[in-house]
Amino acid sequence: MNLDSVLFPSEPRSFPFRRGIRTLLRALHILTTGVLLGGHIFVQSQEALMPWLWGSILTGLMLLATDLYASCAILLEARGVAG
């Protein structure tokens, strides 16, 4: 088994409940980024926005991790670059 077949499998890998987990992560990501944006629009303090910033970062990284587990090809596609 070479590195290419590990990083770029011919068929993307999956895991149990992938669709539900990704749906939940995406909903949480939209929620946290929405609150963060709203907090900036309504001039909230940095302390009040910090948990929402970390929530946005963590949910985004977890979404990326689920994509990378399936295949690293996501990094070479437009949707992977666009985020």
N, C-alpha and C positions, 0 to 999 in steps of 0.2 A: 504494500500500500504506500503510494508516494504522496508527497505533500499536495500536489495538484488535486488528487482525488479526494483528499480530506477537506481542502478549502473550497473546491468547486466540484461537488458531487454531480453526477449526471442527472440524478433526480434530487430535488431539494429535500432535506431532512425535515421531519415533523416530530411532534411530541403530543402526548394526550392533552386534550382540551386547548390546543393551540388557538383555535379560532375564538373561543370564549375569553381566554387570557388576553389575547391581543385586543379584543373589543373592549374589555375592561381597562386595559392600559391606555388605549386611545382615548376613552371617555375621561379617565383621570387626567391625562395629559391636556386635553382640551379644557377641562375644568380649571386646572392649576394655571395654565397659561392665560386663560380668560380672566381669572381673578387677578393675576399679576398685571396684565394690561390695564384692567379697570382700576387697579390700585394706583398705577402711574397716571392714568387720566384724571383721577380724583385726588391726586397729590397726597397719597398716604405716606406715612413714615417708612424709612428703610427697614426698621425693626419689624413693622407689621407685614412687609412684603417678603422678608427673607424666607420664611417657611414656604411660601408659594413659589419662590425662585428655585429652592432646592427640590420641591415637588416636581416642578417642570423639568428640571435637569434629570432627576432620577427616573421619571416616567419615560422621558425621551431616550435615555440610555437603555432602559429595559426594553423598549420597543426596538431599538437598534440591535440589542443582543438577540432578540428572537429572530430578527432578520438574518443576522450573521450566523446563527446556529443553522438555519436552513441552508444557506450558502453565502460565501463571501462575494459572490457575483453581484450582490446588491450594491457593493461599493463601485462597481463599474457601470451601473445602470443610471439613467437620469433620475429615476425616483429615489435612488439611494443617495445621490449627490444633493438633490433638492431637499431631502430630509423628510 
